[in-house]
Amino acid sequence: MPKLKFKLPSIESENLSLLCGPVNTNLNQIEQSLEVKIKSRGNSFSISGDKNNVMKSKLIIEDLASLAKSRDSVSADEVHFSIRRALNGATKDNNGQIFELKKEKDLTIQTPKLYVSPRNKSQVEFLSSIYEKDIAFGIGPAGTGKTYLAVAAAVNQFMEDKVNKIILTRPAVEAGEHLGFLPGDLSEKIDPYLRPLYDALYEMMGMEKVNRLVENGKIEVAPLAYMRGRTLNDAFLILDEAQNCTPAQMKMFLTRIGFGSTAVVTGDITQTDLPKGAMSGLSDAIKVLEKEKGISFFYFHPEDVVRHGLVQKIIEAYEKNSLQ
C-alpha cells in the first residue's frame, strides 16, 4: 500500500492543533472521506492508501495548515470544503490541483470581521471576473455563493478606498415595487426583501459599523425602484435576485454605472417570480449583452453549491424533474 511521509515546515504547535482538530477530528474526517490512514507526530505526517487519495490528502493537510496560520479556528465546514476541492480535481494531475488550491488562497478577501476565500474553482473564476471587468454577471442556483462573494468584494474595495460607496439593491417583486401601499416607513417596508444583503454586511463588518456607514450614506441598501435617475461614480453596485427585474429595470440599473464604478449582477434564471409570461431582465441581458467587451458572464452549476450537501441534491432533483 503506497505510503507518503512529509513534514510541514514553520508551523507552530497551536496552529498544528487547529489543523488536526480536537482529538484529531479534522484528520479523521479526511481519512473517512478519502479512505486513507493518517498518522501524525508533531509536524510530521504519514499517509497510506490509494496513491491518488494519498496525494489529495497531503494537499488537504497543506491547505488546512495555511488556514490554521491565518485563523483563530478551522471549522468542520472548512475541512469539508477543502476535501471537496481536492475531490473535484480528481481528473487533474497533482500540479493542477496544487495550482487550483493556491489560486483560491491568492484571492482570499479580508473584511473587518473575517476572511472570505473562494471554496471551489467556479468561485475563483467568478471573483476574478469581478476584479477584471466593470460589469460582472454571476448566474446560477441558490447556494453557490454568488451574492456573498460579491458583497465581500464590495466591502474589500471599500475598505481599501478603491470605491467610496457601496450600493446593494434587489427588486421587491413580491410587493410589485409598489411599496407605498405597505404599512410603515421605508425601512419597515423594504427590510424583508433586503434582509439577506444586510445579513452579509453584518457578518463581514459588524452591525454597528454597517449602521454607521448607512447613516453616513456610504452604504445604501435599497429596492431597485429607488435607483432611477442617478449616475453613480466611484461606487460598487450589486443587483441581487436580478431574474426578478424587467428588461427596462435591468437597463436602468446598468446605465447607473459611472466613472470608477463596478457593477455585479447576480441571479438564477430558473427561479423568476415575475408574472407568468413576463420577460426576465436577466434573461434579456444575457441575450443582448453577452458578447459585449467589458462585461463578463459566469455560470454556476448545481455541483458548485456550497451549502448543505442536500441542497445540491435537491437542486439536481428539481432540474431533472423539469426536463421530464
PyMOL commands that set and color helices and strands:
alter all, ss='L'
color gray80, all
select helices_A, chain A and resi 13-20+22-34+51-70+76-88+94-106+121-132+146-159+173-175+179-181+186-205+207-215+224-227+242-244+247-254+281-289+302-304+309-322
alter helices_A, ss='H'
color red, helices_A
select strands_A, chain A and resi 3-7+37-41+44-48+109-110+115-116+135-139+165-170+219-223+235-239+262-267+295-299
alter strands_A, ss='S'
color yellow, strands_A
deselect
rebuild
show_as cartoon
